[in-house]
Amino acid sequence: MVRESGIQPRGPASRGAEVIAHVLSAGLTGQASGTYFDELRPAHADSQAYDLGVRRVLRERTITMFGPFLEM
């Protein structure tokens, strides 16, 4: 899927599975609830993720786009 979209893979699929399992484990054990990860390391997200105005606009647009599908 990554190659078909014209993007160079950053690593093998097995590495992606390891990262997902690590993040899931951290969340389930209460070690990292709500934490952003850069692969296996806790990290800071892009600065927009912390901007309340940007988050509000994103929420509004998401509701506008997907709200009709959620009110079934």
PyMOL Python script that loads the backbone (N, CA, C, O; Angstrom):
from pymol import cmd

cmd.read_pdbstr("""\
ATOM      1  N   MET A   1       0.830  -1.177   0.000  1.00  0.00           N
ATOM      2  CA  MET A   1       0.000   0.000   0.000  1.00  0.00           C
ATOM      3  C   MET A   1       0.882   1.252   0.000  1.00  0.00           C
ATOM      4  O   MET A   1       0.607   2.207  -0.728  1.00  0.00           O
ATOM      5  N   VAL A   2       1.930   1.248   0.807  1.00  0.00           N
ATOM      6  CA  VAL A   2       2.812   2.418   0.873  1.00  0.00           C
ATOM      7  C   VAL A   2       3.494   2.627  -0.473  1.00  0.00           C
ATOM      8  O   VAL A   2       3.525   3.741  -0.996  1.00  0.00           O
ATOM      9  N   ARG A   3       4.033   1.563  -1.022  1.00  0.00           N
ATOM     10  CA  ARG A   3       4.735   1.682  -2.312  1.00  0.00           C
ATOM     11  C   ARG A   3       3.789   2.121  -3.423  1.00  0.00           C
ATOM     12  O   ARG A   3       4.165   2.919  -4.282  1.00  0.00           O
ATOM     13  N   GLU A   4       2.552   1.599  -3.409  1.00  0.00           N
ATOM     14  CA  GLU A   4       1.583   1.963  -4.441  1.00  0.00           C
ATOM     15  C   GLU A   4       1.215   3.443  -4.374  1.00  0.00           C
ATOM     16  O   GLU A   4       0.819   4.026  -5.383  1.00  0.00           O
ATOM     17  N   SER A   5       1.340   4.050  -3.208  1.00  0.00           N
ATOM     18  CA  SER A   5       1.036   5.471  -3.089  1.00  0.00           C
ATOM     19  C   SER A   5       2.234   6.350  -3.447  1.00  0.00           C
ATOM     20  O   SER A   5       2.148   7.577  -3.406  1.00  0.00           O
ATOM     21  N   GLY A   6       3.358   5.708  -3.799  1.00  0.00           N
ATOM     22  CA  GLY A   6       4.535   6.459  -4.206  1.00  0.00           C
ATOM     23  C   GLY A   6       5.425   6.892  -3.054  1.00  0.00           C
ATOM     24  O   GLY A   6       6.310   7.729  -3.235  1.00  0.00           O
ATOM     25  N   ILE A   7       5.198   6.332  -1.872  1.00  0.00           N
ATOM     26  CA  ILE A   7       5.990   6.673  -0.699  1.00  0.00           C
ATOM     27  C   ILE A   7       7.027   5.580  -0.447  1.00  0.00           C
ATOM     28  O   ILE A   7       6.724   4.392  -0.552  1.00  0.00           O
ATOM     29  N   GLN A   8       8.222   5.981  -0.123  1.00  0.00           N
ATOM     30  CA  GLN A   8       9.280   5.026   0.202  1.00  0.00           C
ATOM     31  C   GLN A   8       9.054   4.488   1.614  1.00  0.00           C
ATOM     32  O   GLN A   8       8.983   5.274   2.559  1.00  0.00           O
ATOM     33  N   PRO A   9       8.939   3.173   1.783  1.00  0.00           N
ATOM     34  CA  PRO A   9       8.744   2.618   3.133  1.00  0.00           C
ATOM     35  C   PRO A   9       9.881   3.000   4.069  1.00  0.00           C
ATOM     36  O   PRO A   9      11.043   3.059   3.665  1.00  0.00           O
ATOM     37  N   ARG A  10       9.533   3.258   5.320  1.00  0.00           N
ATOM     38  CA  ARG A  10      10.538   3.617   6.322  1.00  0.00           C
ATOM     39  C   ARG A  10      11.090   2.382   7.022  1.00  0.00           C
ATOM     40  O   ARG A  10      12.044   2.480   7.793  1.00  0.00           O
ATOM     41  N   GLY A  11      10.500   1.233   6.761  1.00  0.00           N
ATOM     42  CA  GLY A  11      10.956   0.001   7.377  1.00  0.00           C
ATOM     43  C   GLY A  11      10.033  -1.139   7.001  1.00  0.00           C
ATOM     44  O   GLY A  11       9.037  -0.934   6.308  1.00  0.00           O
ATOM     45  N   PRO A  12      10.356  -2.336   7.453  1.00  0.00           N
ATOM     46  CA  PRO A  12       9.533  -3.498   7.107  1.00  0.00           C
ATOM     47  C   PRO A  12       8.215  -3.513   7.900  1.00  0.00           C
ATOM     48  O   PRO A  12       8.112  -2.898   8.961  1.00  0.00           O
ATOM     49  N   ALA A  13       7.230  -4.212   7.374  1.00  0.00           N
ATOM     50  CA  ALA A  13       5.929  -4.311   8.038  1.00  0.00           C
ATOM     51  C   ALA A  13       6.070  -4.920   9.431  1.00  0.00           C
ATOM     52  O   ALA A  13       5.320  -4.563  10.340  1.00  0.00           O
ATOM     53  N   SER A  14       7.014  -5.826   9.607  1.00  0.00           N
ATOM     54  CA  SER A  14       7.199  -6.451  10.921  1.00  0.00           C
ATOM     55  C   SER A  14       7.583  -5.411  11.970  1.00  0.00           C
ATOM     56  O   SER A  14       7.221  -5.547  13.139  1.00  0.00           O
ATOM     57  N   ARG A  15       8.297  -4.398  11.570  1.00  0.00           N
ATOM     58  CA  ARG A  15       8.667  -3.312  12.489  1.00  0.00           C
ATOM     59  C   ARG A  15       7.430  -2.524  12.889  1.00  0.00           C
ATOM     60  O   ARG A  15       7.288  -2.129  14.046  1.00  0.00           O
ATOM     61  N   GLY A  16       6.544  -2.298  11.942  1.00  0.00           N
ATOM     62  CA  GLY A  16       5.304  -1.598  12.241  1.00  0.00           C
ATOM     63  C   GLY A  16       4.464  -2.358  13.245  1.00  0.00           C
ATOM     64  O   GLY A  16       3.865  -1.754  14.135  1.00  0.00           O
ATOM     65  N   ALA A  17       4.413  -3.670  13.117  1.00  0.00           N
ATOM     66  CA  ALA A  17       3.665  -4.498  14.068  1.00  0.00           C
ATOM     67  C   ALA A  17       4.271  -4.395  15.462  1.00  0.00           C
ATOM     68  O   ALA A  17       3.544  -4.345  16.454  1.00  0.00           O
ATOM     69  N   GLU A  18       5.588  -4.362  15.541  1.00  0.00           N
ATOM     70  CA  GLU A  18       6.268  -4.234  16.833  1.00  0.00           C
ATOM     71  C   GLU A  18       5.907  -2.907  17.501  1.00  0.00           C
ATOM     72  O   GLU A  18       5.655  -2.858  18.705  1.00  0.00           O
ATOM     73  N   VAL A  19       5.884  -1.841  16.715  1.00  0.00           N
ATOM     74  CA  VAL A  19       5.566  -0.513  17.244  1.00  0.00           C
ATOM     75  C   VAL A  19       4.127  -0.477  17.753  1.00  0.00           C
ATOM     76  O   VAL A  19       3.865   0.028  18.844  1.00  0.00           O
ATOM     77  N   ILE A  20       3.202  -1.008  16.971  1.00  0.00           N
ATOM     78  CA  ILE A  20       1.797  -1.020  17.386  1.00  0.00           C
ATOM     79  C   ILE A  20       1.630  -1.815  18.678  1.00  0.00           C
ATOM     80  O   ILE A  20       0.926  -1.371  19.586  1.00  0.00           O
ATOM     81  N   ALA A  21       2.261  -2.973  18.774  1.00  0.00           N
ATOM     82  CA  ALA A  21       2.168  -3.794  19.986  1.00  0.00           C
ATOM     83  C   ALA A  21       2.755  -3.054  21.187  1.00  0.00           C
ATOM     84  O   ALA A  21       2.210  -3.136  22.288  1.00  0.00           O
ATOM     85  N   HIS A  22       3.850  -2.341  20.989  1.00  0.00           N
ATOM     86  CA  HIS A  22       4.484  -1.595  22.076  1.00  0.00           C
ATOM     87  C   HIS A  22       3.571  -0.476  22.589  1.00  0.00           C
ATOM     88  O   HIS A  22       3.385  -0.321  23.796  1.00  0.00           O
ATOM     89  N   VAL A  23       3.012   0.290  21.673  1.00  0.00           N
ATOM     90  CA  VAL A  23       2.143   1.406  22.054  1.00  0.00           C
ATOM     91  C   VAL A  23       0.870   0.873  22.719  1.00  0.00           C
ATOM     92  O   VAL A  23       0.416   1.435  23.716  1.00  0.00           O
ATOM     93  N   LEU A  24       0.299  -0.188  22.187  1.00  0.00           N
ATOM     94  CA  LEU A  24      -0.885  -0.791  22.785  1.00  0.00           C
ATOM     95  C   LEU A  24      -0.597  -1.274  24.198  1.00  0.00           C
ATOM     96  O   LEU A  24      -1.391  -1.050  25.112  1.00  0.00           O
ATOM     97  N   SER A  25       0.524  -1.926  24.371  1.00  0.00           N
ATOM     98  CA  SER A  25       0.913  -2.424  25.692  1.00  0.00           C
ATOM     99  C   SER A  25       1.095  -1.273  26.678  1.00  0.00           C
ATOM    100  O   SER A  25       0.661  -1.365  27.826  1.00  0.00           O
ATOM    101  N   ALA A  26       1.723  -0.210  26.244  1.00  0.00           N
ATOM    102  CA  ALA A  26       1.943   0.948  27.115  1.00  0.00           C
ATOM    103  C   ALA A  26       0.608   1.553  27.545  1.00  0.00           C
ATOM    104  O   ALA A  26       0.454   1.972  28.693  1.00  0.00           O
ATOM    105  N   GLY A  27      -0.349   1.597  26.632  1.00  0.00           N
ATOM    106  CA  GLY A  27      -1.658   2.143  26.967  1.00  0.00           C
ATOM    107  C   GLY A  27      -2.447   1.238  27.897  1.00  0.00           C
ATOM    108  O   GLY A  27      -3.085   1.715  28.836  1.00  0.00           O
ATOM    109  N   LEU A  28      -2.407  -0.048  27.647  1.00  0.00           N
ATOM    110  CA  LEU A  28      -3.172  -0.992  28.464  1.00  0.00           C
ATOM    111  C   LEU A  28      -2.630  -1.135  29.875  1.00  0.00           C
ATOM    112  O   LEU A  28      -3.384  -1.448  30.797  1.00  0.00           O
ATOM    113  N   THR A  29      -1.355  -0.913  30.054  1.00  0.00           N
ATOM    114  CA  THR A  29      -0.763  -1.029  31.384  1.00  0.00           C
ATOM    115  C   THR A  29      -0.754   0.305  32.128  1.00  0.00           C
ATOM    116  O   THR A  29      -0.253   0.394  33.249  1.00  0.00           O
ATOM    117  N   GLY A  30      -1.311   1.345  31.497  1.00  0.00           N
ATOM    118  CA  GLY A  30      -1.397   2.647  32.141  1.00  0.00           C
ATOM    119  C   GLY A  30      -0.098   3.426  32.138  1.00  0.00           C
ATOM    120  O   GLY A  30       0.019   4.423  32.851  1.00  0.00           O
ATOM    121  N   GLN A  31       0.871   3.001  31.363  1.00  0.00           N
ATOM    122  CA  GLN A  31       2.167   3.677  31.328  1.00  0.00           C
ATOM    123  C   GLN A  31       2.170   4.903  30.429  1.00  0.00           C
ATOM    124  O   GLN A  31       3.006   5.790  30.602  1.00  0.00           O
ATOM    125  N   ALA A  32       1.244   4.971  29.466  1.00  0.00           N
ATOM    126  CA  ALA A  32       1.354   6.052  28.487  1.00  0.00           C
ATOM    127  C   ALA A  32       0.012   6.447  27.894  1.00  0.00           C
ATOM    128  O   ALA A  32      -0.070   6.648  26.682  1.00  0.00           O
ATOM    129  N   SER A  33      -1.013   6.565  28.669  1.00  0.00           N
ATOM    130  CA  SER A  33      -2.319   6.950  28.147  1.00  0.00           C
ATOM    131  C   SER A  33      -2.269   8.367  27.571  1.00  0.00           C
ATOM    132  O   SER A  33      -1.867   9.307  28.256  1.00  0.00           O
ATOM    133  N   GLY A  34      -2.677   8.513  26.320  1.00  0.00           N
ATOM    134  CA  GLY A  34      -2.689   9.815  25.674  1.00  0.00           C
ATOM    135  C   GLY A  34      -1.338  10.301  25.191  1.00  0.00           C
ATOM    136  O   GLY A  34      -1.219  11.442  24.743  1.00  0.00           O
ATOM    137  N   THR A  35      -0.329   9.472  25.269  1.00  0.00           N
ATOM    138  CA  THR A  35       1.020   9.853  24.864  1.00  0.00           C
ATOM    139  C   THR A  35       1.197   9.683  23.362  1.00  0.00           C
ATOM    140  O   THR A  35       0.724   8.702  22.789  1.00  0.00           O
ATOM    141  N   TYR A  36       1.873  10.627  22.721  1.00  0.00           N
ATOM    142  CA  TYR A  36       2.238  10.541  21.312  1.00  0.00           C
ATOM    143  C   TYR A  36       3.561   9.797  21.228  1.00  0.00           C
ATOM    144  O   TYR A  36       4.467  10.043  22.026  1.00  0.00           O
ATOM    145  N   PHE A  37       3.676   8.889  20.266  1.00  0.00           N
ATOM    146  CA  PHE A  37       4.910   8.125  20.104  1.00  0.00           C
ATOM    147  C   PHE A  37       5.530   8.376  18.737  1.00  0.00           C
ATOM    148  O   PHE A  37       4.820   8.552  17.746  1.00  0.00           O
ATOM    149  N   ASP A  38       6.842   8.390  18.691  1.00  0.00           N
ATOM    150  CA  ASP A  38       7.611   8.349  17.454  1.00  0.00           C
ATOM    151  C   ASP A  38       8.263   6.979  17.467  1.00  0.00           C
ATOM    152  O   ASP A  38       9.323   6.780  18.061  1.00  0.00           O
ATOM    153  N   GLU A  39       7.613   6.044  16.803  1.00  0.00           N
ATOM    154  CA  GLU A  39       7.958   4.632  16.862  1.00  0.00           C
ATOM    155  C   GLU A  39       7.882   4.154  18.312  1.00  0.00           C
ATOM    156  O   GLU A  39       6.783   4.123  18.866  1.00  0.00           O
ATOM    157  N   LEU A  40       8.974   3.785  18.945  1.00  0.00           N
ATOM    158  CA  LEU A  40       8.921   3.244  20.301  1.00  0.00           C
ATOM    159  C   LEU A  40       9.121   4.296  21.384  1.00  0.00           C
ATOM    160  O   LEU A  40       8.997   3.995  22.571  1.00  0.00           O
ATOM    161  N   ARG A  41       9.429   5.525  20.987  1.00  0.00           N
ATOM    162  CA  ARG A  41       9.752   6.568  21.963  1.00  0.00           C
ATOM    163  C   ARG A  41       8.612   7.557  22.147  1.00  0.00           C
ATOM    164  O   ARG A  41       8.044   8.032  21.164  1.00  0.00           O
ATOM    165  N   PRO A  42       8.268   7.878  23.397  1.00  0.00           N
ATOM    166  CA  PRO A  42       7.317   8.974  23.609  1.00  0.00           C
ATOM    167  C   PRO A  42       7.917  10.255  23.029  1.00  0.00           C
ATOM    168  O   PRO A  42       9.118  10.491  23.162  1.00  0.00           O
ATOM    169  N   ALA A  43       7.104  11.071  22.397  1.00  0.00           N
ATOM    170  CA  ALA A  43       7.618  12.261  21.721  1.00  0.00           C
ATOM    171  C   ALA A  43       6.560  13.361  21.753  1.00  0.00           C
ATOM    172  O   ALA A  43       5.449  13.153  22.243  1.00  0.00           O
ATOM    173  N   HIS A  44       6.914  14.524  21.230  1.00  0.00           N
ATOM    174  CA  HIS A  44       5.977  15.629  21.096  1.00  0.00           C
ATOM    175  C   HIS A  44       5.400  15.592  19.689  1.00  0.00           C
ATOM    176  O   HIS A  44       6.123  15.389  18.713  1.00  0.00           O
ATOM    177  N   ALA A  45       4.089  15.789  19.597  1.00  0.00           N
ATOM    178  CA  ALA A  45       3.434  15.871  18.297  1.00  0.00           C
ATOM    179  C   ALA A  45       3.762  17.218  17.656  1.00  0.00           C
ATOM    180  O   ALA A  45       4.411  18.062  18.273  1.00  0.00           O
ATOM    181  N   ASP A  46       3.318  17.412  16.437  1.00  0.00           N
ATOM    182  CA  ASP A  46       3.466  18.695  15.771  1.00  0.00           C
ATOM    183  C   ASP A  46       2.783  19.757  16.623  1.00  0.00           C
ATOM    184  O   ASP A  46       1.778  19.478  17.277  1.00  0.00           O
ATOM    185  N   SER A  47       3.314  20.955  16.617  1.00  0.00           N
ATOM    186  CA  SER A  47       2.809  22.021  17.488  1.00  0.00           C
ATOM    187  C   SER A  47       1.316  22.297  17.290  1.00  0.00           C
ATOM    188  O   SER A  47       0.649  22.744  18.224  1.00  0.00           O
ATOM    189  N   GLN A  48       0.780  22.041  16.096  1.00  0.00           N
ATOM    190  CA  GLN A  48      -0.645  22.256  15.858  1.00  0.00           C
ATOM    191  C   GLN A  48      -1.514  21.373  16.754  1.00  0.00           C
ATOM    192  O   GLN A  48      -2.645  21.736  17.078  1.00  0.00           O
ATOM    193  N   ALA A  49      -0.993  20.232  17.147  1.00  0.00           N
ATOM    194  CA  ALA A  49      -1.761  19.308  17.989  1.00  0.00           C
ATOM    195  C   ALA A  49      -2.039  19.899  19.366  1.00  0.00           C
ATOM    196  O   ALA A  49      -2.950  19.444  20.057  1.00  0.00           O
ATOM    197  N   TYR A  50      -1.276  20.895  19.771  1.00  0.00           N
ATOM    198  CA  TYR A  50      -1.440  21.520  21.078  1.00  0.00           C
ATOM    199  C   TYR A  50      -2.184  22.853  21.000  1.00  0.00           C
ATOM    200  O   TYR A  50      -2.432  23.488  22.025  1.00  0.00           O
ATOM    201  N   ASP A  51      -2.538  23.274  19.793  1.00  0.00           N
ATOM    202  CA  ASP A  51      -3.213  24.549  19.568  1.00  0.00           C
ATOM    203  C   ASP A  51      -4.727  24.341  19.692  1.00  0.00           C
ATOM    204  O   ASP A  51      -5.332  23.666  18.859  1.00  0.00           O
ATOM    205  N   LEU A  52      -5.334  24.920  20.730  1.00  0.00           N
ATOM    206  CA  LEU A  52      -6.758  24.700  20.985  1.00  0.00           C
ATOM    207  C   LEU A  52      -7.641  25.187  19.836  1.00  0.00           C
ATOM    208  O   LEU A  52      -8.675  24.582  19.552  1.00  0.00           O
ATOM    209  N   GLY A  53      -7.242  26.271  19.175  1.00  0.00           N
ATOM    210  CA  GLY A  53      -8.014  26.775  18.038  1.00  0.00           C
ATOM    211  C   GLY A  53      -8.000  25.801  16.875  1.00  0.00           C
ATOM    212  O   GLY A  53      -9.036  25.554  16.258  1.00  0.00           O
ATOM    213  N   VAL A  54      -6.854  25.254  16.574  1.00  0.00           N
ATOM    214  CA  VAL A  54      -6.722  24.278  15.492  1.00  0.00           C
ATOM    215  C   VAL A  54      -7.527  23.023  15.835  1.00  0.00           C
ATOM    216  O   VAL A  54      -8.206  22.463  14.975  1.00  0.00           O
ATOM    217  N   ARG A  55      -7.450  22.586  17.084  1.00  0.00           N
ATOM    218  CA  ARG A  55      -8.189  21.398  17.509  1.00  0.00           C
ATOM    219  C   ARG A  55      -9.699  21.621  17.405  1.00  0.00           C
ATOM    220  O   ARG A  55     -10.436  20.710  17.026  1.00  0.00           O
ATOM    221  N   ARG A  56     -10.161  22.833  17.740  1.00  0.00           N
ATOM    222  CA  ARG A  56     -11.590  23.145  17.655  1.00  0.00           C
ATOM    223  C   ARG A  56     -12.062  23.070  16.205  1.00  0.00           C
ATOM    224  O   ARG A  56     -13.098  22.474  15.913  1.00  0.00           O
ATOM    225  N   VAL A  57     -11.295  23.679  15.297  1.00  0.00           N
ATOM    226  CA  VAL A  57     -11.654  23.666  13.877  1.00  0.00           C
ATOM    227  C   VAL A  57     -11.661  22.233  13.348  1.00  0.00           C
ATOM    228  O   VAL A  57     -12.570  21.853  12.610  1.00  0.00           O
ATOM    229  N   LEU A  58     -10.674  21.447  13.711  1.00  0.00           N
ATOM    230  CA  LEU A  58     -10.616  20.059  13.268  1.00  0.00           C
ATOM    231  C   LEU A  58     -11.834  19.283  13.762  1.00  0.00           C
ATOM    232  O   LEU A  58     -12.428  18.505  13.017  1.00  0.00           O
ATOM    233  N   ARG A  59     -12.198  19.502  15.020  1.00  0.00           N
ATOM    234  CA  ARG A  59     -13.370  18.815  15.580  1.00  0.00           C
ATOM    235  C   ARG A  59     -14.634  19.211  14.831  1.00  0.00           C
ATOM    236  O   ARG A  59     -15.444  18.351  14.487  1.00  0.00           O
ATOM    237  N   GLU A  60     -14.810  20.501  14.575  1.00  0.00           N
ATOM    238  CA  GLU A  60     -15.997  20.974  13.869  1.00  0.00           C
ATOM    239  C   GLU A  60     -16.076  20.384  12.465  1.00  0.00           C
ATOM    240  O   GLU A  60     -17.139  19.940  12.031  1.00  0.00           O
ATOM    241  N   ARG A  61     -14.963  20.380  11.768  1.00  0.00           N
ATOM    242  CA  ARG A  61     -14.950  19.837  10.402  1.00  0.00           C
ATOM    243  C   ARG A  61     -15.195  18.336  10.402  1.00  0.00           C
ATOM    244  O   ARG A  61     -15.859  17.811   9.508  1.00  0.00           O
ATOM    245  N   THR A  62     -14.660  17.648  11.400  1.00  0.00           N
ATOM    246  CA  THR A  62     -14.871  16.202  11.504  1.00  0.00           C
ATOM    247  C   THR A  62     -16.348  15.905  11.734  1.00  0.00           C
ATOM    248  O   THR A  62     -16.908  15.003  11.111  1.00  0.00           O
ATOM    249  N   ILE A  63     -16.975  16.658  12.624  1.00  0.00           N
ATOM    250  CA  ILE A  63     -18.402  16.469  12.891  1.00  0.00           C
ATOM    251  C   ILE A  63     -19.221  16.760  11.639  1.00  0.00           C
ATOM    252  O   ILE A  63     -20.159  16.027  11.325  1.00  0.00           O
ATOM    253  N   THR A  64     -18.869  17.827  10.924  1.00  0.00           N
ATOM    254  CA  THR A  64     -19.584  18.173   9.698  1.00  0.00           C
ATOM    255  C   THR A  64     -19.473  17.051   8.663  1.00  0.00           C
ATOM    256  O   THR A  64     -20.457  16.697   8.015  1.00  0.00           O
ATOM    257  N   MET A  65     -18.279  16.500   8.516  1.00  0.00           N
ATOM    258  CA  MET A  65     -18.049  15.466   7.502  1.00  0.00           C
ATOM    259  C   MET A  65     -18.638  14.114   7.882  1.00  0.00           C
ATOM    260  O   MET A  65     -19.234  13.438   7.043  1.00  0.00           O
ATOM    261  N   PHE A  66     -18.476  13.717   9.136  1.00  0.00           N
ATOM    262  CA  PHE A  66     -18.832  12.365   9.534  1.00  0.00           C
ATOM    263  C   PHE A  66     -20.084  12.277  10.395  1.00  0.00           C
ATOM    264  O   PHE A  66     -20.602  11.183  10.621  1.00  0.00           O
ATOM    265  N   GLY A  67     -20.572  13.402  10.873  1.00  0.00           N
ATOM    266  CA  GLY A  67     -21.758  13.412  11.724  1.00  0.00           C
ATOM    267  C   GLY A  67     -22.943  12.657  11.117  1.00  0.00           C
ATOM    268  O   GLY A  67     -23.574  11.862  11.813  1.00  0.00           O
ATOM    269  N   PRO A  68     -23.261  12.885   9.836  1.00  0.00           N
ATOM    270  CA  PRO A  68     -24.392  12.163   9.247  1.00  0.00           C
ATOM    271  C   PRO A  68     -24.241  10.634   9.293  1.00  0.00           C
ATOM    272  O   PRO A  68     -25.241   9.918   9.353  1.00  0.00           O
ATOM    273  N   PHE A  69     -23.046  10.151   9.267  1.00  0.00           N
ATOM    274  CA  PHE A  69     -22.824   8.707   9.316  1.00  0.00           C
ATOM    275  C   PHE A  69     -22.915   8.158  10.734  1.00  0.00           C
ATOM    276  O   PHE A  69     -23.180   6.972  10.930  1.00  0.00           O
ATOM    277  N   LEU A  70     -22.696   9.014  11.715  1.00  0.00           N
ATOM    278  CA  LEU A  70     -22.717   8.580  13.105  1.00  0.00           C
ATOM    279  C   LEU A  70     -24.105   8.638  13.717  1.00  0.00           C
ATOM    280  O   LEU A  70     -24.343   8.034  14.763  1.00  0.00           O
ATOM    281  N   GLU A  71     -25.018   9.349  13.089  1.00  0.00           N
ATOM    282  CA  GLU A  71     -26.366   9.515  13.629  1.00  0.00           C
ATOM    283  C   GLU A  71     -27.327   8.489  13.043  1.00  0.00           C
ATOM    284  O   GLU A  71     -28.518   8.770  12.905  1.00  0.00           O
ATOM    285  N   MET A  72     -26.846   7.345  12.708  1.00  0.00           N
ATOM    286  CA  MET A  72     -27.680   6.305  12.097  1.00  0.00           C
ATOM    287  C   MET A  72     -28.610   5.683  13.103  1.00  0.00           C
ATOM    288  O   MET A  72     -29.384   4.790  12.759  1.00  0.00           O
TER     289      MET A  72
END
""", "prot")
cmd.dss("prot")
cmd.show_as("cartoon", "prot")
cmd.util.cbc("prot")
cmd.orient("prot")
